[in-house]
Structure formats: structure tokens, C-alpha cells
Amino acid sequence: MTVPSLPADPAGPPLHRVLRPRSIAIVGASADPRSFGGFVQANLERFGFAGALHLVSRSSDEINGRSCVRTIDQLPEDIDLAVLAIPESGVPDAVRQLAGRRCHAAVLFASGYAEAGPEGQARQQALADAARAAGILIVGPNCMGFTNLADGVPVTFEPLAARERETRPGVGIVAQSGFMAANLRDALLARGVPVRTVFSTGNEVSVCVEDVLAHFVDDAATRVVTVYAEQLRAPQRFRALAARARAAGKPIVLLMPGRSARAREAAQSHTGALAGDHATACAVLRREAVVVVDSLDELLDVTAILQRHPQPPAGGTAFMTGSGAMKNIALDFAEDLGLPLPALAEGTVQQLRAMLPAYAVAENPLDYTTIGVRQPGLVGELLLTLQGDTHIGNVVLAIPVGPSVAQRDKADHIVPALARAAKPAVLVLTGDDSPVEPFFLEAIRASGVPLFRSAERALRALRQVAAYGEALQRAARAVTPLRPALALPGAVPANGIFAEYQGKRWLAQAGLPVPRGELATSVDEAVRIAGTIGYPVVLKAQASELPHKSDVGGVLVGLADEPALRAGWDRLHASIRRHRPGLTLDGALVEAMGPRGLELVVGAKRDADWGPVVLVGLGGIWIEALKDVRLLAPDLAEEDIVRELERLKAAAVLRGTRGEAGVDFAAVARAVALVGAQMRANPRIAEIDINPLVAYPAGSPQPVLALDALVVATEA
């Protein structure tokens, strides 16, 4: 894909002066060690902050051996960062006074802003206006600040234990929730994952997730970016940054709650965010190869794996264990997840047979039996053989913790092999909380190999890693070229909805097969049309104000001859007069009856923030009952659309069951791509809904047919 250029950074200068300040002022410094100001000061001193530290306190002349000034006006000019450890009521004056001292940025912990309802929203707007006028960047409000572990700058009220500065390339964390930022930091550090910077953005008056992401993308030492966001406030900028991160080889792992209605409501009350369409956002972001995860566990696990292998290859998972029971569990769980466990190449099978006992089966998943007890080094050789298979993208090794002597064998022989793997390879130690010897844990952490205590959790994470490898390949393929925009079906109706006959005519021009038929304005004209296309026919009432015709008796099917058509004409119009008195029809659409096939739905909508997205799945009554659909970016190649069709829960139905022939996947993919292309080419098209699109087996005279269509447009 072409990497889009970034819009101007709305936050002004980069965040270098914020994250690596030469000088910090704590406004609201206190001798009380449990105050916010006291915690910040203690953190900075504990980490050995090397810059100038200034304290502003109304009640103290000296704190911890450092002198204080009484007012902000007494501070020196050009301070890089101020920490506002004061109540909300004092913030407006403090911002104005900091502007007079030419302060660059301020961290604001106080709550009571947009998350607190209309009055809080007004306070936040006033704060934003004051900060903009003063030229001061605000981190927060309602945040826990940030911690730069690479440079020893902990600007947070959370008491932190001193630690060595992180010199290794590592993870950058940004979260709108301070709690989540701290949680992610602690969990990753406990695993031995190098974390360089942790940033909490809170309500995002000035500095938002996108600003921090931009910093991480440009920072050579940031290897993976981990994001928790309840709303992405600059969607197109985030997309552009995601493309830049992908070009730089940096994965972005994102958890964005909002799948449920209650989660969307909670996000709004928590950060003042007005949640957009979650499913649409996820579909668009996955197109940019953002790793959108479904749970906090996955956010941590995928980050840990990609920190070690930021450019994983596409391919399925190899699962190896010394237990037949664990092998069977892995088979079931991988199928539930939709995680491929591909067959091994013949060359790999031959290599494995040469190493395994005669009674072991050389396949994936691999049960290498009890050979690991006697020859622990052989387990490592088996693993490296599996990861060398071209069908394999990652490997899971699930083994028991075992007694101390066995743990020593694993630390000496198996862990080094995992560390040498060129592809993502993870270790699962079964037995839940059974104790692991310190030397074994240290060997694992020193190796950087991701450790799990649950095979199911490891497989969930590797499903995301495998999907990311596929997304990288997909993004590298050429974007489906834009087609010339078709003229709209006519003048846009007041409600924006074109009648079915207009929408179908427009889609037919674009190349979508539709039934033969025409609009009739009289019964005699309907009879003429039916005579031309042949009986039986379908009769449908047509008006922009009547998008759901069946609800009011506006659709009659199987009209077998002229008398049936004439009687149907009268019946249809009488039903419309009864249900919608005063409605004037454009006429009635007379169409040939389409043969029976599998009913699908293909649709698209244009999101105000994220742009167009396309939907495909089972149609007819099944769309409401099963909601088995895939949301796709509008520029996917047809081969990628076919892969998405294979991921439907009803994919087996599309392939054909109980003697029924499967549908023409390629023809369905062409129809989906056509809809996506028209959404991209016609910015005024707001929505397209084809339900049903009937699909037929490959080789049919007409492999797909759009039986009903809705097209919605905007005036400008």
C-alpha cells in the first residue's frame, strides 16, 4: 500500500521536551510524602533525575533539602515541564501564570473535567482554550502522567521503585487510562519485556494518543507500540501513523473496548469520549496491519511476542508437546479459534521421522512422546526442525514444569533452542501455579522467549501474530485501483434513499448482475414488460420513501401469467394505500424470478471518521438471526476477500453441504470488490445494501444475482 503523508501535528512541537525535560517544576509541592506533589518529587529523586527541579509551595520553604518558591511567578523562565499537583479550581490561574514564564508543557492530574458531565466538559473546553492561547501543551487532565524508563524521568503520582535505565530497544506504551498504563507496564516488566516509555493521556486536552504514537514511530529505540484507547480522536491521522509504523517495521498492538453498548457508555463516562463505530474502526485499522486484539491478555501476550519478532512471517502454527492429551486439546482449541495447524512439508516429515521413535507420528500437532525425558536436547532439535518448515509461521512448545532436575535440563537445552528460532516460538509450562525454579525463570527471561502458563492463552496470542503476518503481506500488495466514479442514479431524494430500481440500474452500470426487468407505471406496461422478460415475474412497489417494501405488502413473487400479474397489480396498490395512505409511487418494478441459490448480504457504509467499510455474510433472514458477517476495508484484493469469506462461521455452507454444490467464491469476491470500489470512487454514496445477493455454483450462467438493493447518497 502507498504510505499516506501525515497531516500537521495539531499538538505543536514533538514530545521530546516533555519526555526528556531539562527542567521540571512541581506546582503544589508538599512536605506530605503521600500528596501527589510529594509522590512526584520522591519518584524523580529516587530515579536520579539529572535536570533542574523547582518546587512551588504555598506552605513550605524547603522540602527534602530543596528550597521552594511561593508562586509560579518566581520560577525561572523557559521551564520544559510543569507538574500541576493542585486542585482543579487552581488550574486556570496556574496555566496563565506558566505562560508568563514561557513554560513549554504541563502535566495535569486533576479530574472533574469532560468525564464529569456537561459542567466538566465546559471546564475542559475552557482549559483547552487557555492552554492554546498560552502555547502550553497539557498532558491530561485526569491522567497519571508518564514514565520515561529509558532516561529515568518518572512524572507520575504513583510511587515507583527505582530501576536501572532501559538501554535495550523495547516497548512504548500509551493509554488513555492511567490505571491501564501502569497495569501494562508492570505486567510486561514482570515478564522481562523491555519497556522504555509509558504514557497516560487521560482526557487529551492537548496531547492525544496520536501525538504519543507519532513520537514512538519516530523513536529508533521503540520496537513495538502498545495502545489502550477508548476513542481515537484523530482517526485519519492514526491511520497515517499506522502506515508509517508498518513501513518502519514497528507493530502497533491495540486494545479498544467498545464492542458492547455498555462498554461504549462506560468509555464516554470515563474519558468523555464519544465512541464511534467500533467494528468499522477495527476493520479499517486491521487493513493498516494494526494488531487489534480482543482482550487485555492478548494485548500483553501479543506485545511480548512481537517485541521479540516484530516482523513475523505469514503461516500457520506448529504445536509440539510430549502429551497425546495436550495434542488433542490443542487440535480442538485451534479449530475453535480458527487458527490453522497446517500439514508439514514432506521434507520436514522425513527429518522428524529420523529423530523420533518408530511409534511417534511425525505430524502437526507433534507428540514427541517421552523422548524428552531421556534426551531433552532432542526436543530443541525437533522444535528448530518444525520452525524451518515453509508452511509454519510460529511454534508452541507445551511442556510440564517438572522437578528441579528436569527444569535444569530444560533451562540448559530447550530454552536455548527456543531462543535460536528465527520465527516466533513460545514456551508453555503446564501445571498452572506449580512452582518454577528461579534459575529456570531467569534462563527464560534472559533468553527473551515469551513464557505462558496456559496453552489456550498462547494459541490465542499466536492467532493474532499469524493474522499480523498475513496483514503485512496484504498491505504490501497493490491497492485495488480506483474506478471512474459513476454518475448518481438521479437527483438525490430528500431522505437520501434511492428507490430500488434506481439503485439496481446504477449497480448494473458498475457491473453487478441484476435480474432482467423494468419500471412500470401502469398495469398494461407491466404486462408488456413481463411478456418481454418471461413469466413468472416479481412485482415490487417503488418509491424513495419505501425502502422496506415487504413490510407493507409491496412485494409479490411468483406471478405466473398475465391474469395473475393484473390481479397482483391491484392487490399491491391496495396494500400500499392501506398501509401508507398518501404515498405516491414511482411505479412498480417488474422483474424475472431468479433461480434459488444461497442468499448473501453485501453492503457498505461510509463512516464519518473512518471512511467506507464493506460487509459480507449470510443474507436473507440469517443476517439478523446469526449476524455472521465480515467487515472489510473497501480496497481489498479479490484474493483477500476470498480468504475473508473462508473465515465466515458459515463458510462450510458456502462451500456446499449435504450434496449441495458450493457457491462461486471468486464471483462473490468480485461483487464485494465492486461495491468497495464504488464507495471509494463516489464520496457522495453513504450506503449500499444488497440483500440478498444470491450466489450460485461456479460455472453457472450467472454466478451471482442482486435481487434487492438499497443505495443512499448525500447532497454534497
MARROMI-357652 format. One record per residue (C-alpha): x, z negated, y; residue number from 1. Coordinates in steps of 0.1 Angstrom, whole numbers, m for minus. Each point is the difference from the previous one (the first is absolute). Last residue first. Layout:
# MARROMI-357652
REC     xx     zz     yy   nr
REC      X      Z      Y  NUM
...
***
This chain:
# MARROMI-357652
REC     xx     zz     yy   nr
REC   m228     12    171  716
REC    m36      2    m11  715
REC      6    m17    m33  714
REC     m6     13    m34  713
REC    m18     m9    m33  712
REC     m2     23    m30  711
REC    m22     m9    m30  710
REC      1     20    m32  709
REC    m22      4    m31  708
REC      5     21    m31  707
REC     36      8      5  706
REC     11     20    m31  705
REC     32     m2    m20  704
REC     15     20    m29  703
REC    m21     31      8  702
REC      3     27    m27  701
REC     11    m28    m23  700
REC     36      3    m14  699
REC      8    m36      6  698
REC    m30    m22     m7  697
REC    m26     m7     27  696
REC     m1    m23     31  695
REC    m31     m7     20  694
REC      8    m11     36  693
REC    m29    m24      5  692
REC      2    m13     25  691
REC     22     18     25  690
REC      5    m22     31  689
REC     20     11     30  688
REC      6    m23     30  687
REC     13      0     35  686
REC      7     37      5  685
REC     11      4     36  684
REC     37     m2     m9  683
REC     m4     32    m20  682
REC     32     11    m18  681
REC      8    m33    m16  680
REC    m36     m6    m12  679
REC     m2     36    m12  678
REC     32     m4    m20  677
REC    m13    m32    m16  676
REC    m32     17    m11  675
REC     20     29    m15  674
REC     24    m23    m18  673
REC    m30    m17    m17  672
REC    m14     33    m10  671
REC     34     12    m13  670
REC      3    m32    m20  669
REC    m34      5    m16  668
REC     11     35    m10  667
REC     33    m13    m14  666
REC    m18    m27    m20  665
REC    m23     26    m17  664
REC    m24    m23    m18  663
REC      3    m13    m35  662
REC    m20     15    m29  661
REC    m26    m23    m16  660
REC      7     m8    m36  659
REC     m6    m37      4  658
REC     21     m3     31  657
REC     15     25     25  656
REC     31     m3     23  655
REC    m22     m9     30  654
REC    m17    m27    m21  653
REC     34    m13    m10  652
REC     10     m2     37  651
REC    m30    m24      5  650
REC     23    m28     12  649
REC     15     25     24  648
REC     38      2     m3  647
REC     m1     35    m15  646
REC    m17     12     31  645
REC     29    m13     20  644
REC     24     20    m21  643
REC    m21     31      7  642
REC      2     m7     37  641
REC     38     m1     m2  640
REC      1     34    m16  639
REC    m24     13     28  638
REC     25    m11     27  637
REC    m12    m29     21  636
REC     m8      7     37  635
REC    m33    m19      4  634
REC     14    m34    m11  633
REC    m20    m13    m30  632
REC    m26    m25     m9  631
REC     m8     m1    m37  630
REC    m35     m8    m12  629
REC    m18    m19    m27  628
REC    m26    m18     20  627
REC    m18     m7    m33  626
REC    m37     m2      8  625
REC      1     15     35  624
REC     22     29     m9  623
REC    m17      3    m34  622
REC    m34     12     13  621
REC     14     34      9  620
REC     37      1      3  619
REC     30    m12    m20  618
REC     31      0     22  617
REC     18     16     29  616
REC      5    m13     36  615
REC     21     15     28  614
REC     15    m17     30  613
REC      2     11     36  612
REC     16    m19     29  611
REC     13    m35     m2  610
REC    m14    m16     32  609
REC    m33     17      7  608
REC     m5      7    m37  607
REC    m10     36     m8  606
REC    m20      3    m32  605
REC      2     20    m32  604
REC    m21      7    m30  603
REC      1     13    m35  602
REC    m26    m14    m25  601
REC     m1     10    m36  600
REC    m29     11    m23  599
REC     11     13    m34  598
REC    m18     32     m9  597
REC    m35     14     m2  596
REC     m5     36     11  595
REC     m8      5     37  594
REC    m36      9     10  593
REC      0     28     25  592
REC     m7    m10     35  591
REC    m29      1     26  590
REC      8    m22     30  589
REC    m31     m9     20  588
REC     m6      4     37  587
REC     15    m13     32  586
REC    m25    m29     m5  585
REC    m19    m17     29  584
REC     m5    m37     m5  583
REC    m32    m12     16  582
REC    m11    m20    m30  581
REC     29     m9    m23  580
REC    m14    m14    m33  579
REC    m34     17      0  578
REC     10     31     18  577
REC     31      3    m23  576
REC    m22     m4    m31  575
REC    m24     27     12  574
REC     29     24      6  573
REC     14     m5    m35  572
REC    m34      4    m17  571
REC     m9     32     19  570
REC     34     16     m9  569
REC     m3    m13    m35  568
REC    m33     18     m5  567
REC     15     32     12  566
REC     31     m5    m21  565
REC    m20     m8    m32  564
REC    m21     31      6  563
REC     31     21      5  562
REC     18    m11    m32  561
REC     20    m28    m16  560
REC      4    m26     27  559
REC     26    m22    m17  558
REC      7    m24     28  557
REC    m19    m13     30  556
REC     18    m19     28  555
REC    m16    m14     32  554
REC    m21    m27    m17  553
REC      9    m25     27  552
REC     29    m18    m17  551
REC     12     33    m15  550
REC      9     14     35  549
REC     27    m24     10  548
REC     16     19     30  547
REC    m34      5     17  546
REC      6     m1     38  545
REC     21     31     m2  544
REC    m28     18    m16  543
REC     m5     19    m33  542
REC    m26     m6    m28  541
REC     14     10    m34  540
REC    m14     24    m26  539
REC     19      6    m32  538
REC     m5     32    m20  537
REC     m8     12    m35  536
REC      0     29      5  535
REC     21     29     14  534
REC     23      4     30  533
REC    m20     30     15  532
REC    m34    m10    m11  531
REC      6    m36     13  530
REC     10     13     34  529
REC    m32     21      2  528
REC    m22    m29    m11  527
REC     16    m23     26  526
REC     m6     27     27  525
REC    m37      0    m10  524
REC     m1    m38      1  523
REC     13      0     36  522
REC     32    m11     18  521
REC     23      7    m29  520
REC     37    m10      0  519
REC     21     19    m26  518
REC     14     m4    m35  517
REC     27      6    m25  516
REC     15    m34    m10  515
REC     32    m11     16  514
REC     37      7     m8  513
REC     24    m15     26  512
REC     22     27     17  511
REC      0    m11     37  510
REC    m28     24      7  509
REC    m19    m17    m28  508
REC      6    m33     17  507
REC    m16     12     33  506
REC    m30     15    m18  505
REC     m4    m32    m19  504
REC      0    m21     32  503
REC    m25     22     17  502
REC    m24      1    m30  501
REC      3    m38     m3  500
REC    m10     m7     35  499
REC     28    m10     23  498
REC      3    m37     10  497
REC     15     m8     35  496
REC    m31    m20      9  495
REC     m7     22     30  494
REC      7     31    m20  493
REC     34     17      4  492
REC     m5     37      9  491
REC      7     21    m30  490
REC     19     m2    m34  489
REC     32     m8     19  488
REC     25     27      3  487
REC     26     m1    m27  486
REC     34    m14      7  485
REC     29     20    m13  484
REC     15    m17    m31  483
REC     27    m26      3  482
REC     27      2    m27  481
REC     m1    m25    m29  480
REC     30    m23      9  479
REC     32     10    m18  478
REC     12    m24    m27  477
REC     22    m29     10  476
REC    m30    m22      5  475
REC    m11      5    m36  474
REC     34     m8    m13  473
REC      1    m32     20  472
REC    m35     m8    m11  471
REC      9      4    m36  470
REC     28    m26      4  469
REC    m24    m23     18  468
REC    m25      3    m28  467
REC     27    m11    m24  466
REC      8    m30     22  465
REC    m37     m9      2  464
REC     m4      2    m38  463
REC     32    m19     m2  462
REC    m15    m30     18  461
REC    m31     m1    m22  460
REC     23      2    m31  459
REC     21    m29     12  458
REC    m31    m21      6  457
REC    m13      7    m35  456
REC     33     m8    m16  455
REC      0    m35     17  454
REC     30    m22      7  453
REC     16     27     22  452
REC     36      5     11  451
REC     12     29     22  450
REC     37      8     m7  449
REC     22     m9     30  448
REC     29     m7    m24  447
REC      9    m33     18  446
REC    m36    m11     m4  445
REC     m1      7    m37  444
REC     34    m17     m6  443
REC    m11    m30     20  442
REC    m32     m3    m19  441
REC     19      0    m33  440
REC     26    m25     12  439
REC    m29    m23     12  438
REC    m16      0    m34  437
REC    m36     13     m1  436
REC    m27    m25     m8  435
REC    m33     11    m16  434
REC    m24      5     29  433
REC    m16     33    m13  432
REC     15      6    m35  431
REC     11     36      6  430
REC     30     10     20  429
REC     m7     34     14  428
REC     30     20     13  427
REC     m3     30     22  426
REC     16     34      1  425
REC     m4     25     29  424
REC     22     30     m8  423
REC     38      2     m1  422
REC      3    m29    m24  421
REC     33    m18      4  420
REC    m17    m33     10  419
REC    m23      0    m31  418
REC     31      5    m22  417
REC     17    m30     18  416
REC    m31    m21     m7  415
REC      0      8    m37  414
REC     35    m10    m11  413
REC     13    m31     17  412
REC    m32    m15     14  411
REC    m19      9    m32  410
REC     26    m15    m22  409
REC      1    m32     21  408
REC    m38     m2     m2  407
REC      2      2    m38  406
REC     23    m29     m1  405
REC    m22    m20     24  404
REC    m32      5    m21  403
REC    m23     30      6  402
REC    m13     15     32  401
REC    m21     25    m19  400
REC      5     37      6  399
REC    m19     28     19  398
REC     22     29     12  397
REC    m18     23     24  396
REC     14     34      9  395
REC     m5     25     28  394
REC     m4     38      6  393
REC      1     12    m36  392
REC     m7     36    m10  391
REC     36     10      7  390
REC     13    m26    m25  389
REC     30    m18     13  388
REC    m20    m32      5  387
REC     m7     m2    m38  386
REC     37      3     m9  385
REC      9    m27     25  384
REC    m26    m23    m15  383
REC     12      6    m36  382
REC     36     m7     11  381
REC    m11    m33     16  380
REC    m19    m10    m31  379
REC     32      8    m21  378
REC     19    m26     19  377
REC    m23    m27    m13  376
REC     10      9    m36  375
REC    m11    m27    m24  374
REC    m31    m12     19  373
REC     m5     34     16  372
REC     m6     16    m34  371
REC    m32    m20     m5  370
REC    m23     30      5  369
REC     10     28     25  368
REC    m37      5      9  367
REC      0     29     23  366
REC    m30     10     21  365
REC      8     29     m1  364
REC     14     12    m34  363
REC     28     m4    m24  362
REC    m18    m19    m28  361
REC     20    m28    m17  360
REC      2     m2    m38  359
REC     33     20     m2  358
REC     18    m25     23  357
REC      6     14     35  356
REC     31     15     15  355
REC      0     35    m15  354
REC    m37      1      3  353
REC      2     m7     37  352
REC     24     30      6  351
REC    m24     23    m20  350
REC    m30    m12     20  349
REC     18      6     33  348
REC      9     36    m10  347
REC    m36      6    m10  346
REC    m13    m10     34  345
REC    m20    m32      1  344
REC    m38     m1      1  343
REC    m13    m12     34  342
REC    m12    m35      8  341
REC    m22     10     29  340
REC    m16    m27     21  339
REC    m37      4      4  338
REC     m3    m38      4  337
REC    m23     m5    m29  336
REC     22     23    m21  335
REC     31    m19      9  334
REC    m18    m32     m9  333
REC    m10     12    m35  332
REC     34     14     m9  331
REC     18    m30     15  330
REC    m21    m24    m22  329
REC      9     21    m31  328
REC     38     m2      8  327
REC     m3    m37      7  326
REC    m15     m5    m35  325
REC     27     22    m16  324
REC     27    m22     15  323
REC     36      8      7  322
REC     m9     17     33  321
REC      3     33     18  320
REC    m23     17     25  319
REC      9     34     15  318
REC    m20      9     30  317
REC     m9     34     12  316
REC     17     24     24  315
REC      8      6     36  314
REC     34    m12     11  313
REC      5    m32     20  312
REC     14      4     35  311
REC      3    m36     13  310
REC     14    m13    m33  309
REC     13    m36      5  308
REC    m22     m9     30  307
REC    m27     22    m17  306
REC     m3    m25    m29  305
REC     m2    m31     22  304
REC    m24     16     24  303
REC    m22     11    m29  302
REC     m2    m35    m13  301
REC     m7    m17     33  300
REC    m28     23     12  299
REC    m13      3    m36  298
REC     m5    m38     m2  297
REC    m17      1     34  296
REC    m25     25    m13  295
REC    m12     36      1  294
REC     31     18     12  293
REC      4     29     24  292
REC     34     15     m6  291
REC      3     23     30  290
REC      8     35    m13  289
REC    m15     18     31  288
REC    m29     11    m22  287
REC     m3    m36    m10  286
REC     m6     m8     36  285
REC    m29     25      3  284
REC    m18    m13    m31  283
REC      5    m36     10  282
REC    m13      5     35  281
REC    m31     18    m13  280
REC     m7    m29    m25  279
REC      3    m26     28  278
REC    m22     17     25  277
REC      8    m19     32  276
REC      2    m38      5  275
REC     m5    m13     35  274
REC     28    m25      2  273
REC     m4    m32     19  272
REC     26    m15    m22  271
REC    m18    m24    m23  270
REC    m36      6     10  269
REC      4     38     m5  268
REC     20     m4    m32  267
REC    m27    m23    m14  266
REC    m27     26      7  265
REC     20     27    m18  264
REC      6    m23    m29  263
REC    m37     m7     m2  262
REC     m8     37     m2  261
REC     24      5    m28  260
REC     30     24     m2  259
REC     13    m15     32  258
REC     34    m15     m7  257
REC     31     22      9  256
REC     30     m6    m22  255
REC     28     25      8  254
REC     33      9    m16  253
REC     20     24     22  252
REC     28     17    m19  251
REC     32     10     19  250
REC     16     33    m10  249
REC      6     11     36  248
REC    m24     29     m3  247
REC    m26    m24    m14  246
REC      5    m24     28  245
REC     m4     28     25  244
REC    m33     11    m17  243
REC    m12    m36      0  242
REC      9     m2     37  241
REC    m22     30      7  240
REC    m28    m15    m20  239
REC      3    m33     19  238
REC     m1     19     33  237
REC    m32     17    m12  236
REC    m16    m33     m9  235
REC      9    m20     31  234
REC    m20    m33     m5  233
REC      7     m4    m37  232
REC    m24    m27    m10  231
REC      3    m29    m23  230
REC     37      6     m5  229
REC     25    m13    m25  228
REC     31     22     m1  227
REC     32      0    m20  226
REC     27     24     12  225
REC     27     10    m25  224
REC     38      6      6  223
REC      5    m14     35  222
REC     37      1      7  221
REC     m1     33     18  220
REC    m26    m12     25  219
REC    m19     29     14  218
REC    m29     m3    m25  217
REC      0    m38      5  216
REC     m3      3     38  215
REC    m28     25     m3  214
REC    m18    m23    m25  213
REC      3    m28     26  212
REC    m17     22     26  211
REC    m26     12    m24  210
REC    m10    m36    m10  209
REC     m7     m8     36  208
REC     19    m14     30  207
REC    m20     m2     31  206
REC    m32    m20     m4  205
REC      4      1    m38  204
REC    m24    m27    m12  203
REC     26    m14    m24  202
REC     32     20     m3  201
REC     19    m20    m25  200
REC     35     14     m7  199
REC     23     m8    m29  198
REC     35     16      1  197
REC     28      4    m25  196
REC    m14     m9    m34  195
REC     24      5    m30  194
REC    m20     m5    m32  193
REC     12    m30    m20  192
REC    m33     m7    m15  191
REC     m5    m31     21  190
REC      8     21     31  189
REC    m28     23     m8  188
REC    m26    m28     m4  187
REC     12    m18     31  186
REC     m1     30     23  185
REC    m33     13    m13  184
REC    m16    m35      5  183
REC     15     m3     35  182
REC    m14     34     11  181
REC    m33     m8    m17  180
REC     m3    m33     20  179
REC      8     18     32  178
REC    m27     26     m6  177
REC      5     33     17  176
REC     28      7    m24  175
REC     34     17      3  174
REC     27     m4    m27  173
REC     33     18      0  172
REC     18      1    m34  171
REC     36      3     m7  170
REC     35     15      6  169
REC     24    m29     m7  168
REC     14    m22     28  167
REC    m27    m27      0  166
REC     13    m29     20  165
REC      5    m31    m20  164
REC    m29    m25      0  163
REC    m13    m28     21  162
REC    m33    m15    m12  161
REC    m30     10     21  160
REC    m25    m20     19  159
REC    m29     23     10  158
REC     m2      2     37  157
REC     16     34      0  156
REC     28     18     18  155
REC     26     m1    m28  154
REC     30     20     12  153
REC     29     m1    m25  152
REC     11     36      3  151
REC    m10     14    m34  150
REC    m27    m26     m5  149
REC    m19     12     31  148
REC    m31    m23     m1  147
REC    m31      8     20  146
REC    m29    m16     19  145
REC    m27    m20    m17  144
REC    m29     19     16  143
REC    m32     m7     19  142
REC     13     19     31  141
REC     20     19    m10  140
REC     34     15     10  139
REC     m5      8     37  138
REC     22     26     17  137
REC      4     m7     37  136
REC     m3     27     27  135
REC    m18    m24     23  134
REC    m30     23      5  133
REC     m1      7    m38  132
REC      2    m37     m8  131
REC    m28     m9     25  130
REC    m23     28    m13  129
REC      6    m11    m36  128
REC     m6    m36      9  127
REC    m33      9     17  126
REC    m10     20    m30  125
REC      8    m30    m23  124
REC    m20    m23     22  123
REC    m30     23     m1  122
REC      3      3    m38  121
REC      1    m38     m2  120
REC    m33     m2     19  119
REC    m15     27    m23  118
REC     10    m16    m33  117
REC     29    m23    m10  116
REC     22     25    m18  115
REC      5     18     33  114
REC     17    m30     16  113
REC     m2    m37     m9  112
REC     35     m2    m16  111
REC     33    m10     15  110
REC     33     11    m16  109
REC     11     24     28  108
REC     35     16     m3  107
REC     12     14     33  106
REC     19     31     11  105
REC     24     14     26  104
REC      1    m28     26  103
REC      6     13     35  102
REC     m1    m36     15  101
REC    m31      9     21  100
REC    m16     15    m31   99
REC      5    m34    m17   98
REC    m20    m16     28   97
REC    m29     24     m5   96
REC      1     m6    m38   95
REC      1    m38      4   94
REC    m30      1     24   93
REC    m21     19    m26   92
REC     12    m22    m29   91
REC     m9    m35     13   90
REC    m36     m1    m13   89
REC     11     13    m35   88
REC     20    m31     m7   87
REC     38      1      1   86
REC     28     10    m24   85
REC      7     32     19   84
REC     33     13    m14   83
REC     18     21     26   82
REC     23     29    m10   81
REC     26     21     16   80
REC      6    m21     31   79
REC      7     23     30   78
REC      1    m27     27   77
REC     11    m36     m3   76
REC    m27    m27     m5   75
REC    m11    m22     29   74
REC    m31     20      7   73
REC    m12     m8    m36   72
REC     m4    m36     10   71
REC     14    m35     m8   70
REC     35     10    m12   69
REC     15    m15    m32   68
REC     35    m11    m10   67
REC     10      3    m36   66
REC     13    m31    m19   65
REC    m29      0    m24   64
REC    m24      2     28   63
REC      9     m8     36   62
REC    m20     m4     33   61
REC    m33     m4    m18   60
REC    m36     m1     11   59
REC     m7     33     17   58
REC     22     19    m25   57
REC     16     34      3   56
REC     30      4    m24   55
REC     26     28      1   54
REC     20     12    m30   53
REC     29     25      7   52
REC     10     19    m31   51
REC     18    m10    m32   50
REC    m30    m13    m20   49
REC     15    m23    m26   48
REC    m28      2    m25   47
REC     m7    m37      3   46
REC      1      2     38   45
REC    m25     28      1   44
REC    m23    m17    m25   43
REC      2    m33     18   42
REC     m9     16     33   41
REC    m30     18    m15   40
REC    m12    m31    m18   39
REC      2    m21     32   38
REC    m18     26     20   37
REC    m28      1    m25   36
REC     m1    m38      0   35
REC     11    m20    m30   34
REC     34     m9     14   33
REC    m16    m16     30   32
REC     28      4     26   31
REC    m20     29     13   30
REC      7     35     13   29
REC    m32     16     15   28
REC     17     32     12   27
REC     28      6    m25   26
REC     24     25     17   25
REC     21     23    m21   24
REC     32     20      9   23
REC     20     27    m17   22
REC    m30     11    m20   21
REC      3     19    m33   20
REC    m36      4    m11   19
REC    m15      2     34   18
REC     28     20     16   17
REC      0     24    m29   16
REC    m37      5      1   15
REC      0     35     15   14
REC    m10      5     37   13
REC    m36      7     10   12
REC    m28    m13    m22   11
REC    m19     33      1   10
REC     28     18    m18    9
REC     m4     37      9    8
REC    m16     21    m27    7
REC     21      6    m30    6
REC      7     35    m13    5
REC    m16     11    m33    4
REC     22      4    m31    3
REC    m10     33    m16    2
REC    m11     m5    m36    1
***
